[in-house]
Amino acid sequence: MLKIAILTGSTRPKRVNIQVAKWVLEEARKRDDAEYTLIDIKDINLPLLDEDLPAGYGQYNQPHTRAWADIIRPFDGYVLVTPEYNRSTSAALKNALDYLYAEWNNKAVGFVGYGSAQGVRAVQHLRQIVGELQMADVREAVQLSVFTDFTDNGSIFKPAPMHLESLGTMLTQLNRWTSALKSLRG
Ligand SMILES: Cc1cc2nc3c(=O)[nH]c(=O)nc-3n(C[C@H](O)[C@H](O)[C@H](O)COP(=O)(O)O)c2cc1C
């Protein structure tokens, strides 16, 4: 069974991210193509990157880096749930990605973005970042608007029904590439 992790992308006290991530998890678990797990980076509580060497060297000195690597390593693919902050992804998610290298390599990744501009620019930036991590990013992404997919001044997540189709397409593409890349990793 393929193992796919859904990663949160916000650590703000009043974040909506966790609502979006739980929706992704709930919908994904209705499928029978992979084992889906939610990983909340707020719980991981990583400091700003404090390793001596870039992650590509594979020499993780800090206990929190090794613990993070142990969490990420077992998964075959990932869904990154990102807010848009200043036309990009969040610093917290970028920091969590920067910590590791080999653990991300040759694995597939899909995106769920949200914001006033539907998180499009956050997802575009993430596509550049994951390329450097040797990840395969699938075409379809779920792009949610704070104006139409959230109520109560953007605090309650109520996704328009049309997003279910794009979530389904993204997960199907993610599973196909996740499956193909597993044999590449040997
Ligand atoms: C620091 C900051 C910068 C933001 N910049 C943008 C932006 O450039 N584009 C956008 O569409 N939304 C922007 N927003 C709105 C967020 O996408 C929106 O508040 C979202 O709910 C934040 O996600 P979170 O609650 O899960 O942290 C910004 C929000 C914050 C806190």
The ligand as an SDF file (V2000), in Angstrom:
LIG
                    3D

 31 33  0  0  0  0  0  0  0  0999 V2000
    1.6690   37.3610    6.4580 C   0  0  0  0  0  0  0  0  0  0  0  0
    0.4910   37.1730    5.5370 C   0  0  0  0  0  0  0  0  0  0  0  0
    0.6260   37.5070    4.2110 C   0  0  0  0  0  0  0  0  0  0  0  0
   -0.4330   37.2660    3.3150 C   0  0  0  0  0  0  0  0  0  0  0  0
   -0.2310   37.5070    1.9890 N   0  0  0  0  0  0  0  0  0  0  0  0
   -1.1540   37.0870    1.1020 C   0  0  0  0  0  0  0  0  0  0  0  0
   -0.8820   37.1670   -0.2910 C   0  0  0  0  0  0  0  0  0  0  0  0
    0.1550   37.6290   -0.7310 O   0  0  0  0  0  0  0  0  0  0  0  0
   -1.8160   36.6930   -1.1520 N   0  0  0  0  0  0  0  0  0  0  0  0
   -2.9920   36.1560   -0.7110 C   0  0  0  0  0  0  0  0  0  0  0  0
   -3.7880   35.7070   -1.5560 O   0  0  0  0  0  0  0  0  0  0  0  0
   -3.2930   36.0800    0.5940 N   0  0  0  0  0  0  0  0  0  0  0  0
   -2.4120   36.5280    1.5180 C   0  0  0  0  0  0  0  0  0  0  0  0
   -2.6530   36.4480    2.8570 N   0  0  0  0  0  0  0  0  0  0  0  0
   -3.9550   35.9340    3.2890 C   0  0  0  0  0  0  0  0  0  0  0  0
   -3.8550   34.4760    3.6990 C   0  0  0  0  0  0  0  0  0  0  0  0
   -3.7240   33.6470    2.6090 O   0  0  0  0  0  0  0  0  0  0  0  0
   -5.0790   34.0850    4.5370 C   0  0  0  0  0  0  0  0  0  0  0  0
   -5.1120   34.9280    5.6800 O   0  0  0  0  0  0  0  0  0  0  0  0
   -5.0210   32.6530    4.9980 C   0  0  0  0  0  0  0  0  0  0  0  0
   -6.1420   32.3690    5.7750 O   0  0  0  0  0  0  0  0  0  0  0  0
   -3.7890   32.3650    5.8370 C   0  0  0  0  0  0  0  0  0  0  0  0
   -3.7130   30.9830    6.1120 O   0  0  0  0  0  0  0  0  0  0  0  0
   -3.6510   30.4250    7.6320 P   0  0  0  0  0  0  0  0  0  0  0  0
   -4.8490   31.0440    8.3470 O   0  0  0  0  0  0  0  0  0  0  0  0
   -3.8200   28.9660    7.5100 O   0  0  0  0  0  0  0  0  0  0  0  0
   -2.3520   30.8490    8.2170 O   0  0  0  0  0  0  0  0  0  0  0  0
   -1.6500   36.7160    3.7740 C   0  0  0  0  0  0  0  0  0  0  0  0
   -1.7830   36.4230    5.1520 C   0  0  0  0  0  0  0  0  0  0  0  0
   -0.7360   36.6300    6.0150 C   0  0  0  0  0  0  0  0  0  0  0  0
   -0.8780   36.2380    7.4720 C   0  0  0  0  0  0  0  0  0  0  0  0
  1  2  1  0
  2  3  1  0
  2 30  2  0
  3  4  2  0
  4  5  1  0
  4 28  1  0
  5  6  2  0
  6  7  1  0
  6 13  1  0
  7  8  2  0
  7  9  1  0
  9 10  1  0
 10 11  2  0
 10 12  1  0
 12 13  2  0
 13 14  1  0
 14 15  1  0
 14 28  1  0
 15 16  1  0
 16 17  1  0
 16 18  1  0
 18 19  1  0
 18 20  1  0
 20 21  1  0
 20 22  1  0
 22 23  1  0
 23 24  1  0
 24 25  2  0
 24 26  1  0
 24 27  1  0
 28 29  2  0
 29 30  1  0
 30 31  1  0
M  END
$$$$
